[in-house]
Amino acid sequence: FSQSRYKPFRELVQASPVLRGMLLDPKKESGAIEFPHNILIQAGSRFTHALGMAVFSGLLDEASFMQESENTHQAYDSYISMSRRMKSRFMAAGGVIPGHLVLISSKTDDNAFLEKHIEESKNDPHFIGFDYPIWEAHKDKGIYCGEKFKVFSGTALQSPKILEEGDPFDKYPADKILDVPVEFRKEFTSNITKALMNLAGTTTVSMFKYIVF
């Protein structure tokens, strides 16, 4: 991730008495976070930033929003680069790697890199996926009143919409109807597509893959 997003993480490390005492330069404000024995926490945004490194663990933030062109895909290239370095340096018997390669992203459409990676990896015993709407992730905080409204998340042929009392619910697939806390009513009313991606953790459907010539 970028230096601007890396800064809060650096501040967390520097605020820890244990970690701060291990830092080679606790007052350093930019560049890698350096620990003894040549252990670094390095920020980067391109797969080339991992070249030549013995990568033990890695994290790709907002993987589905990284740049994509005809010949390159930033998220895919970065993932492959780090994964190969983790395997070549640290893989043990049975394909076990002691570190973790974490992919994080809000949702975009169902053709995004992370969505395709999840589908391709679902039978991989070394893969773990977590996918929750924000209100499920925060349900133990006690911040929701309990009142909810229903949202149809959409399909390839039907646009998403907020369902009101009197709507014929049976015309919509049951697994596409969400119970959303009323605290998010404004966000869904204002821009339902963004709310589905950023709050409900639901992908939008890419219509282009259904066009046949």
Secondary structure as UniProt FT lines:
FT   HELIX           3..15
FT   HELIX           17..22
FT   TURN            26..27
FT   STRAND          33..35
FT   TURN            36..38
FT   STRAND          39..41
FT   HELIX           47..50
FT   TURN            51..52
FT   STRAND          58..61
FT   HELIX           63..65
FT   HELIX           74..90
FT   HELIX           93..95
FT   STRAND          101..104
FT   TURN            110..111
FT   HELIX           113..121
FT   TURN            122..123
FT   TURN            125..126
FT   HELIX           134..137
FT   HELIX           139..141
FT   STRAND          148..152
FT   STRAND          161..163
FT   TURN            165..166
FT   HELIX           169..171
FT   HELIX           174..176
FT   STRAND          177..181
FT   HELIX           182..184
FT   HELIX           185..190
FT   HELIX           192..198
FT   HELIX           207..210
//
